[in-house]
Amino acid sequence: MNLNGKMKATDAMVAIYVLVSFVMLIVPLPAWLLDVFMAFNMAIAFTIMFVCMFVKEVLDMSYFPTILLFTTIFRIAMNVSSTRLILTTGNAGNVVMTFGQFVGGGDLIVGAIIFVILILVQFLVINKGSERVAEVTARFTLDAMPGKQMAIDADLNTGAIDDAEAKRRRDKIQQESSFFGSMDGAVKYVKGDATAGLLLTAINIIGGLAMGMIRDGMDVGAAVQHYGVLTIGDGLVSQIPSLLISLSTGILVTKGGKETDFGPTIIKQMFGIPKAMYLVGATLAFLGVVTELNTILFLGMGLAFIVGGRLISGNLETAQIEAEVDADEVAADEIRQPENVNSLLQVDPIELEFGYGIIPLADVNQGGDLLDRVVMIRRQIALELGTVVPIIRLRDNIQLNPNQYIIKIKGIQVSEGEILFDHYMAMNPGYVEEEITGIPTFEPSFHLPAIWITEGQRERAESMGYTVVDPPSIIATHLTEIIRQYISELLTRQDVQNLVNNLKETNPSLVEELLPKQLGLGEVQKVLQNLLKEGISIRDLLTIFETLADYATTTRDTDILTEYVRQSLKRAISNKYFPPHETTNVVTLDPRVEQDIMGSIKQTEQGAYLNLDPEKTKKIMASVGSEMQKLENLGKSPIIITSPIVRMYFKRLTEDYYKDLIVVSYNEIESNVELQSVGMVTA
């Protein structure tokens, strides 16, 4: 059904099919119309069976449980209509009479036996097997979901697949789980339908005898013959389509989700091994010669199997030779063709390369969980900074030392580390008095002194107060800090466009107002990069865009727009740097230094820059260093408070000297924050 209220032809067809089922339950039908519906029912049953045979994967029949429900109610409605005709007129149409006479060969007992056989086959074999397979498949599919999800995440993080393919696979897993869960219950429809058909058959034979003897004045033999044939015919007409549907259900739930053609696969698997064909042929020929069985039949069939096995063997040998020739030709073509360097032009945003000694940490089969930690890193950064971390490619590098790893950003090494695979890193948080023996080293993320200890020393080190970390955590922490440091460089225009598309779903008017009328995508990218560069989260994209829309009419300078956005995000900035209900020690900036900085700002077409005297810069940096030392001695983060107009220039002045320095303006601090100045930066 369309949203505009217009019904499609396919919607109408399905609706009519269901509606006819309910009409047959209520309105008496003429015999000729019932013949039409019975023929149509058989056509639908054959269609479903052949489609289930040749469909490549089960999800191509994702609506099969619904189809089962509709076809079941249609057959039950036909049974009711045919029962009504048999009991009221003694005539249920050409189809019922033909099945009753032809299938049973005109013999009531033969027809009844065939009908009972069909019922037993459907109940005890097909229905029961399909029900069990559907139940087990549903359980196994549900149990396998977490493992499949982890495998998808691992492929995504190693770069084997992209986000679109990962989403497609996750959707397919969810659909498979829903499908087999529905199938587990849907097979009960077919089983219930067979039971209902059996009961209706009993009603037909008993009611028919009564009506024939009482209403039509027949004797017992004539009534049994007439109504018995009608009952058997009605039962066969109903049970044959029901049997086909049951068979279709069994075919579908046993396909195993293989994306291959049904027929060729079965033929290949059954008759694809020449040895088996030779043995079968020899056995049949032996039975035909030695025993009293038909010699011509068994000997001929045995020879046919032997000849077939020889033909299959020849085809396999030919295929193997052709495959070897094709492989040689492909190798020769690759040698002759000019080298395709396009793949070499690709630069991975983030790479983690490691020596062979670290491979067990990344190998799931050896119990390594480094891939899972990489997934958690991407999730953590997304929650913390509001941006999607690009795929982190993990690869081993035999050129590295066994225990060494390096981190690359856009193909360039930016950091490295070394671990001992079977050791733990112990770090003194500052209050441990008794030292523990180990191999001296430095923690790679923050370059803090540490020691490598063995598994046996771990419990003792923890009891003494040491912070003990395992090798995967060391690598994951180091990688996380590097990503935080370079996340602004990793934010591409396409990433920004994806963020814009997400915001547009809920706030289309805001996005249309800002982009591209007021700012270009590149300018928005610069603002977001400026925020990420100083560790400010961009998750609140709505506030950021509203601020940009407010001020983009007065300036398009991305640095100034960044300052406006920071002021709008002051609650988040205050929460990040200034704990509530606690006085925070900070350093302020001398007003004279601020005046010197403002007087040194030069405006150009490319933007503003600082042209401060080198000697004065040197004095300011020395003062910053001494004031930072005061805060570090107190165990506090180095925070300097400035006026709003100076903040970005002072941050730009100090970032090459003190990367960890936090510079915040007064307008970025909530009014309830308690600050205490412990020093002032002077010149």
C-alpha positions in Angstrom: 0.0 0.0 0.0 1.3 3.4 -0.9 1.3 6.3 1.5 -0.9 8.3 -0.8 -3.6 5.7 -0.4 -3.4 4.1 -3.9 -3.5 0.4 -4.0 -1.0 -1.5 -6.3 -2.2 -4.4 -8.4 -0.1 -6.8 -6.4 -1.6 -5.6 -3.1 -5.1 -6.1 -4.6 -4.3 -9.7 -5.7 -3.1 -10.7 -2.2 -6.1 -9.0 -0.6 -8.5 -10.8 -2.9 -6.8 -14.2 -2.3 -7.3 -13.8 1.5 -10.8 -12.3 1.1 -11.9 -15.3 -1.1 -10.8 -17.6 1.7 -13.3 -16.0 4.1 -16.0 -15.9 1.5 -15.8 -19.6 1.0 -16.2 -20.2 4.7 -19.5 -18.3 4.7 -21.1 -18.4 1.2 -22.0 -21.6 -0.5 -20.2 -22.0 -3.8 -21.4 -23.7 -7.0 -19.5 -26.9 -8.0 -17.8 -25.3 -11.1 -16.4 -22.4 -9.1 -15.0 -24.8 -6.5 -13.3 -26.7 -9.3 -11.6 -23.4 -10.3 -10.4 -22.7 -6.8 -9.1 -26.3 -6.4 -7.2 -26.1 -9.7 -5.7 -22.8 -8.6 -4.8 -24.2 -5.2 -2.8 -27.0 -6.8 -1.1 -24.5 -9.1 -0.1 -22.4 -6.2 1.3 -25.5 -4.3 3.4 -26.6 -7.3 4.6 -23.0 -7.8 5.8 -22.8 -4.1 7.5 -26.2 -4.3 9.5 -25.4 -7.5 10.4 -21.9 -6.3 11.7 -23.4 -3.0 13.7 -25.9 -5.0 15.4 -23.3 -7.3 15.7 -20.3 -5.0 19.4 -19.6 -4.3 19.1 -18.6 -0.6 16.4 -18.8 2.0 16.1 -15.0 2.4 14.8 -14.9 -1.2 11.7 -16.4 0.3 11.6 -14.3 3.4 7.8 -14.1 3.4 7.4 -17.9 3.3 5.9 -18.0 6.8 3.2 -15.5 5.7 2.7 -17.5 2.5 2.2 -20.7 4.6 -0.5 -18.9 6.6 -2.4 -17.6 3.6 -2.3 -21.0 1.7 -3.4 -22.8 4.8 -6.5 -20.7 5.4 -7.3 -21.0 1.7 -7.2 -24.8 1.8 -9.2 -25.0 5.0 -11.8 -22.7 3.4 -11.9 -25.1 0.3 -12.4 -28.1 2.6 -15.4 -26.3 4.3 -16.9 -25.5 0.9 -16.5 -29.0 -0.5 -17.9 -30.5 2.7 -20.9 -28.2 2.4 -21.5 -29.3 -1.2 -21.0 -33.0 -0.4 -23.5 -33.0 2.4 -26.1 -30.7 0.7 -26.0 -31.8 -2.9 -24.0 -35.1 -3.0 -21.9 -33.5 -5.7 -18.6 -31.6 -5.1 -17.6 -31.0 -8.7 -15.5 -32.6 -11.4 -12.1 -32.3 -9.6 -13.3 -34.1 -6.4 -15.1 -36.9 -8.3 -12.1 -37.4 -10.7 -9.6 -37.7 -7.9 -11.9 -40.1 -6.0 -12.4 -42.4 -9.0 -9.1 -42.1 -10.9 -6.5 -42.1 -8.1 -8.2 -45.1 -6.5 -8.8 -46.9 -9.8 -12.5 -46.9 -9.1 -12.0 -48.9 -6.0 -13.0 -47.3 -2.7 -10.7 -49.4 -0.6 -7.6 -48.7 -2.8 -8.5 -45.0 -2.7 -8.8 -45.0 1.1 -5.5 -46.8 1.5 -3.7 -44.3 -0.7 -5.3 -41.4 1.2 -4.1 -42.9 4.5 -0.6 -43.4 3.1 -0.5 -39.7 2.1 -1.6 -38.7 5.6 1.0 -40.9 7.3 3.8 -39.7 5.0 2.9 -36.1 5.6 2.5 -36.4 9.4 5.3 -38.8 10.4 7.9 -38.0 7.8 7.8 -34.6 6.2 6.0 -32.5 8.8 7.8 -33.9 11.7 11.2 -33.6 10.0 10.5 -30.0 8.8 9.4 -29.0 12.3 12.5 -30.4 14.0 14.9 -28.8 11.4 13.2 -25.4 11.7 13.4 -25.6 15.5 17.1 -26.5 15.5 18.0 -24.0 12.7 16.2 -21.2 14.6 18.1 -22.0 17.8 21.5 -22.3 16.0 21.0 -19.1 14.0 20.2 -17.2 17.2 23.2 -18.6 19.1 25.5 -17.9 16.2 24.5 -14.2 15.9 27.1 -12.8 18.4 29.9 -14.7 16.7 28.8 -13.5 13.2 28.6 -9.9 14.5 32.1 -10.1 15.9 33.4 -11.5 12.7 31.8 -8.6 10.8 33.4 -6.1 13.2 36.8 -7.8 12.8 36.6 -7.7 9.0 35.5 -4.0 9.1 38.4 -3.0 11.4 41.0 -4.9 9.3 39.7 -3.2 6.1 38.5 -6.4 4.5 35.0 -4.8 4.1 33.6 -1.3 4.1 30.8 0.2 6.2 28.2 -0.4 3.5 29.1 -4.1 3.3 29.2 -4.4 7.1 25.7 -2.9 7.3 24.5 -5.3 4.5 25.9 -8.3 6.4 24.4 -7.2 9.7 21.0 -6.7 8.1 21.2 -10.2 6.5 22.0 -11.8 9.9 19.0 -10.0 11.5 16.8 -11.1 8.6 18.0 -14.8 8.9 17.3 -14.8 12.6 13.8 -13.4 12.1 13.1 -15.8 9.2 14.1 -19.0 11.0 12.3 -17.8 14.1 9.2 -17.3 12.1 9.6 -20.7 10.3 9.9 -22.4 13.7 6.3 -21.4 14.3 5.0 -21.4 10.8 5.5 -25.2 10.2 2.8 -25.6 12.8 0.3 -24.2 10.2 1.0 -27.1 7.8 0.8 -29.7 10.6 -2.5 -28.2 11.8 -3.9 -28.1 8.3 -3.2 -31.8 7.8 -5.0 -32.5 11.1 -8.0 -30.4 10.1 -8.1 -32.2 6.8 -8.3 -35.6 8.5 -11.1 -34.4 10.8 -13.1 -33.0 7.8 -12.7 -36.3 6.0 -14.2 -38.2 9.0 -17.0 -35.6 9.1 -17.6 -36.1 5.3 -17.8 -39.9 5.5 -20.1 -40.0 8.6 -22.3 -37.1 7.4 -22.5 -38.4 3.9 -23.7 -41.9 5.0 -26.3 -40.2 7.2 -27.5 -37.9 4.4 -27.5 -40.6 1.7 -29.5 -43.1 3.8 -31.9 -40.6 5.4 -32.4 -38.0 2.8 -31.7 -39.8 -0.5 -33.0 -43.2 0.6 -29.9 -45.1 -0.4 -28.9 -48.4 1.1 -25.7 -48.7 3.1 -23.6 -50.1 0.2 -24.6 -47.4 -2.2 -24.2 -44.6 0.3 -20.7 -45.9 1.3 -19.7 -46.1 -2.4 -21.0 -42.7 -3.4 -20.0 -40.6 -0.5 -16.9 -42.6 0.2 -15.6 -41.8 -3.3 -16.5 -38.1 -2.8 -14.8 -38.0 0.6 -11.6 -39.7 -0.7 -11.5 -37.4 -3.7 -12.0 -34.3 -1.4 -9.3 -35.5 0.9 -6.8 -36.2 -1.9 -7.5 -32.8 -3.5 -6.8 -31.2 -0.2 -3.9 -33.3 1.0 -1.8 -33.4 -2.2 -1.3 -29.5 -2.2 -0.8 -29.7 1.6 1.9 -32.4 1.0 3.5 -30.2 -1.7 3.6 -27.3 0.8 5.0 -29.5 3.5 7.7 -30.7 1.1 8.5 -27.0 0.1 8.9 -26.2 3.8 11.3 -29.1 4.3 13.3 -28.0 1.2 13.5 -24.4 2.3 14.7 -25.1 5.9 17.2 -27.7 4.8 18.9 -25.6 2.0 21.3 -24.3 4.6 21.4 -20.7 3.1 23.8 -21.8 0.3 23.8 -19.3 -2.5 24.0 -21.9 -5.3 21.6 -23.5 -7.7 19.6 -26.4 -6.2 19.6 -28.9 -9.1 23.3 -28.8 -10.2 24.5 -28.9 -6.6 22.5 -32.0 -5.7 23.5 -33.8 -8.9 27.1 -32.9 -8.4 27.1 -34.0 -4.7 25.3 -37.3 -5.4 27.0 -38.4 -8.7 30.2 -36.4 -8.6 32.6 -39.0 -7.3 33.7 -41.7 -9.8 34.7 -44.3 -7.2 31.2 -44.3 -5.8 29.7 -44.8 -9.3 32.0 -47.7 -10.0 31.1 -49.4 -6.7 27.3 -48.9 -7.3 27.6 -50.2 -10.9 29.6 -53.3 -9.8 27.1 -54.1 -7.0 24.1 -53.9 -9.3 25.9 -56.0 -12.0 26.8 -58.6 -9.3 23.2 -58.8 -8.1 21.9 -59.2 -11.7 24.3 -62.0 -12.5 24.4 -64.0 -9.2 20.9 -63.7 -7.9 17.5 -64.4 -9.4 16.8 -60.7 -10.0 16.1 -59.5 -13.6 19.6 -59.9 -15.2 19.0 -57.5 -18.1 17.7 -54.8 -15.8 20.3 -54.9 -13.1 23.2 -55.7 -15.4 22.2 -52.9 -17.7 21.8 -50.4 -14.9 25.1 -51.5 -13.4 26.9 -50.9 -16.7 25.2 -47.5 -17.0 26.6 -46.5 -13.6 30.1 -47.7 -14.5 30.0 -45.8 -17.8 28.7 -42.7 -16.1 31.5 -42.9 -13.5 34.1 -43.1 -16.3 32.6 -40.1 -18.0 32.6 -38.1 -14.8 36.2 -39.1 -14.2 37.2 -37.9 -17.6 35.4 -34.6 -17.1 37.1 -34.0 -13.8 40.6 -34.7 -15.4 39.7 -32.3 -18.2 38.5 -29.6 -15.8 41.7 -30.0 -13.7 43.9 -29.6 -16.8 41.9 -26.6 -18.0 42.2 -25.0 -14.5 46.0 -25.5 -14.5 46.2 -24.0 -18.1 44.0 -21.1 -17.1 46.2 -20.5 -14.0 49.3 -20.5 -16.1 47.8 -18.2 -18.7 46.6 -15.7 -15.9 50.1 -15.8 -14.4 51.7 -15.2 -17.8 49.2 -12.3 -18.6 50.0 -10.7 -15.3 53.7 -10.8 -16.1 53.2 -9.4 -19.6 50.8 -6.7 -18.5 52.1 -3.4 -17.2 51.9 -3.2 -13.4 48.6 -1.9 -12.0 49.7 0.8 -9.6 46.3 2.1 -8.7 46.1 -0.1 -5.6 49.5 1.3 -4.5 48.1 4.8 -4.5 45.6 4.0 -1.7 46.7 5.4 1.7 45.2 3.9 4.8 44.1 6.5 7.3 45.3 4.5 10.3 47.6 1.5 10.3 48.9 -0.6 13.1 51.9 -2.7 12.0 53.5 -5.3 14.4 56.3 -7.8 14.4 55.6 -11.6 14.3 55.9 -11.9 18.1 52.7 -9.8 18.5 50.7 -11.8 16.0 49.1 -14.1 18.8 47.5 -10.9 20.3 45.7 -10.2 17.0 44.9 -13.8 16.0 41.4 -14.8 17.3 42.3 -18.5 16.8 45.1 -18.1 19.4 42.9 -16.3 21.9 43.9 -12.8 20.9 41.4 -10.0 21.5 43.3 -7.1 19.8 40.6 -6.9 17.1 37.9 -6.7 19.6 39.8 -3.9 21.4 40.1 -2.0 18.1 36.3 -2.2 17.7 35.9 -0.8 21.3 38.4 2.0 20.4 36.3 3.2 17.5 33.2 3.0 19.6 34.8 4.9 22.5 36.1 7.7 20.3 32.7 8.0 18.6 31.0 8.5 22.0 33.7 10.7 23.4 34.4 13.1 20.4 31.3 12.5 18.2 33.2 11.5 15.1 33.6 8.2 13.3 37.2 6.8 13.4 38.3 5.5 10.0 39.0 1.8 9.5 42.1 0.8 11.5 44.1 -1.6 9.4 46.1 -4.2 11.2 49.0 -6.0 9.5 52.1 -7.9 10.5 55.5 -6.6 9.3 58.4 -9.0 9.2 60.8 -6.1 8.9 60.0 -5.0 12.5 61.5 -6.5 15.6 59.4 -9.4 16.9 58.0 -7.4 19.8 57.8 -4.0 18.1 54.8 -2.2 16.7 54.4 1.1 14.9 51.4 3.3 14.3 51.0 5.1 11.0 48.7 8.0 10.1 48.1 8.4 6.4 51.0 6.1 5.6 53.5 8.0 7.8 54.8 6.5 11.1 53.9 8.8 14.0 54.7 6.6 17.0 56.0 3.2 18.0 56.3 0.9 20.9 57.7 -2.4 22.1 56.1 -5.0 24.3 57.1 -8.3 25.9 54.3 -10.8 24.9 54.4 -12.9 28.1 55.0 -10.1 30.5 52.9 -7.3 32.2 53.8 -3.7 32.5 53.8 -2.3 36.0 53.7 1.5 36.7 54.2 3.3 40.0 51.3 5.7 40.4 53.5 7.8 42.8 52.7 6.4 46.2 54.3 2.9 46.0 57.2 2.8 48.6 58.5 -0.7 48.0 59.9 -1.3 44.6 59.5 -4.6 42.6 62.2 -6.0 40.4 61.7 -6.1 36.6 62.9 -5.0 33.3 63.0 -1.1 33.1 61.0 0.4 30.3 58.7 3.4 29.4 55.0 3.3 28.9 54.5 4.2 25.2 51.4 6.4 25.4 52.6 9.0 28.0 56.3 8.0 28.2 56.0 7.2 31.9 58.7 5.1 33.6 57.6 1.4 34.1 58.9 -2.1 34.5 58.1 -5.4 32.8 57.2 -8.1 35.3 56.2 -11.8 34.9 52.9 -13.4 35.4 54.0 -14.7 38.8 54.8 -11.2 40.0 51.5 -9.7 38.9 49.5 -10.4 42.0 52.3 -9.1 44.3 52.7 -5.9 42.2 49.0 -5.2 42.4 48.9 -5.7 46.2 51.8 -3.2 46.5 49.8 -0.6 44.6 51.3 -0.8 41.1 49.1 -0.3 38.1 49.5 -3.5 36.1 48.6 -3.6 32.4 48.6 -6.5 29.9 50.2 -6.1 26.4 46.9 -5.8 24.5 45.8 -3.0 26.8 49.1 -1.2 26.3 48.7 -1.3 22.5 45.1 -0.3 22.7 45.7 2.7 25.0 48.6 3.9 22.8 46.5 3.6 19.7 43.6 5.5 21.4 45.9 8.4 22.4 47.4 8.6 18.9 43.9 8.7 17.4 42.8 11.4 19.8 46.0 13.4 18.8 45.4 13.1 15.1 41.6 12.8 14.9 41.3 16.4 13.4 43.5 15.4 10.5 41.4 12.2 9.9 38.1 14.1 9.6 37.5 14.3 5.9 34.9 16.2 3.9 33.1 12.9 3.3 33.0 12.3 7.0 31.5 15.8 7.5 29.0 15.1 4.8 27.9 11.9 6.5 27.5 13.9 9.8 25.5 16.5 7.9 23.2 13.8 6.4 22.5 12.4 9.8 21.6 15.8 11.2 19.5 16.6 8.1 17.2 13.7 9.0 16.0 15.4 12.1 16.8 19.1 11.4 16.5 19.6 7.6 15.7 23.3 7.8 18.8 24.1 9.8 21.1 22.3 7.4 19.4 23.9 4.4 19.9 27.3 6.0 23.6 26.8 6.6 24.8 24.7 3.7 25.6 25.8 1.1 24.0 29.2 1.5 26.1 30.6 4.3 29.1 28.2 4.5 30.7 25.6 2.3 31.3 22.1 3.5 35.1 22.7 3.7 34.5 25.7 6.1 32.3 23.5 8.3 35.1 20.9 8.2 37.7 23.5 9.4 35.5 24.5 12.4 35.0 20.8 13.4 38.7 20.1 12.9 39.6 23.1 15.2 37.3 21.7 17.9 38.6 18.2 17.6 42.2 19.4 17.6 41.7 20.7 21.2 39.7 17.6 22.3 36.3 19.2 22.1 33.5 16.8 21.3 31.4 17.5 18.2 28.6 15.1 19.2 26.3 18.1 19.8 26.2 18.9 16.1 22.9 20.6 16.4 24.3 23.3 18.8 27.4 23.7 16.5 25.3 24.2 13.4 22.9 26.6 15.0 25.8 28.7 16.3 27.4 28.7 12.8 24.1 29.7 11.3 23.8 32.6 13.8 27.3 34.0 13.1 28.1 33.0 9.5 26.2 36.1 8.3 28.8 38.4 10.0 32.0 36.4 9.3 33.3 33.4 7.4 36.6 33.3 9.3 36.6 29.7 10.6 38.9 30.5 13.5 36.5 33.2 14.8 33.5 30.9 14.1 35.3 28.2 16.2 35.5 30.6 19.1 31.8 31.3 18.9 31.0 27.6 18.8 33.3 27.0 21.8 31.3 29.6 23.8 28.1 27.9 22.8 29.5 24.6 24.1 30.7 26.1 27.4 28.6 23.6 29.4 30.5 20.7 27.8 33.8 22.4 28.1 33.2 23.2 31.8 32.2 19.6 32.4 35.3 18.3 30.7 37.9 20.5 32.5 36.3 21.7 35.7 34.8 19.0 38.0 31.5 20.1 39.7 31.6 20.9 43.4 35.3 21.2 43.4 37.7 24.1 43.2 40.0 23.9 40.1 43.5 25.4 40.2 44.3 27.4 37.1 46.8 30.0 35.7 45.7 33.3 34.3 47.2 35.5 31.6 48.7 38.9 32.4 46.6 41.7 30.8 49.8 43.3 29.5 50.6 40.0 27.7 47.1 40.0 26.2 47.6 43.5 25.0 51.0 42.6 23.4 49.3 39.7 21.7 46.4 41.7 20.4 48.8 44.4 19.1 50.8 41.7 17.2 47.9 40.3 15.2 48.2 40.9 11.5 45.2 40.5 9.2 45.6 39.1 5.7 43.3 37.8 3.0 44.3 34.2 4.2 43.3 35.1 7.8 44.9 36.5 10.9 48.3 35.5 12.2 50.5 36.5 15.2 53.6 38.5 14.6 55.1 38.7 18.1 58.7 39.7 18.9 60.8 36.5 19.3 62.4 37.7 22.6 59.0 38.4 24.0 57.7 35.0 22.8 60.6 33.3 24.5 59.9 35.1 27.8 56.2 34.2 27.6 57.0 30.5 26.9 59.4 30.4 29.8 56.7 31.9 32.1 54.2 29.4 30.8 56.6 26.5 31.5 57.2 27.6 35.1 53.5 28.1 35.8 52.6 24.7 34.2 55.2 23.1 36.5 53.4 24.6 39.5 50.1 22.9 38.5 51.8 19.6 37.7 53.5 19.6 41.1 50.0 19.9 42.6 48.9 17.0 40.4 46.6 19.2 38.3 46.0 19.5 34.6 47.8 22.6 33.1 44.9 25.1 32.4 45.4 28.7 31.5 42.4 31.1 31.5 42.4 34.0 29.0 40.0 36.6 27.6 37.9 35.4 24.7 39.5 37.6 22.0 43.0 36.3 22.9 42.4 32.6 23.5 42.8 31.3 20.0 46.0 33.3 19.3 47.6 32.3 22.6 46.7 28.7 22.0 48.3 28.9 18.6 51.4 30.5 20.1 51.9 27.8 22.7 50.8 24.6 20.9 54.2 24.0 19.4 55.9 24.3 22.8 53.3 22.7 25.1 50.9 20.3 23.4 49.1 19.3 26.6 48.4 22.9 27.6 44.6 23.6 27.9 43.7 27.2 27.1 40.1 28.3 28.0 38.5 31.7 27.8 36.3 33.2 30.5 33.2 32.9 28.2 33.7 29.1 28.0 33.3 28.6 31.7 29.9 28.1 33.4 29.1 30.6 36.2 28.9 28.0 38.9 32.5 26.8 38.3 34.9 27.5 41.2 38.4 28.5 40.1 41.5 29.4 42.1 44.4 31.1 40.4 47.8 29.8 41.5 49.9 31.9 39.1 50.0 34.3 36.2 51.8 34.1 32.8 53.9 37.3 32.4 56.5 38.5 29.9 
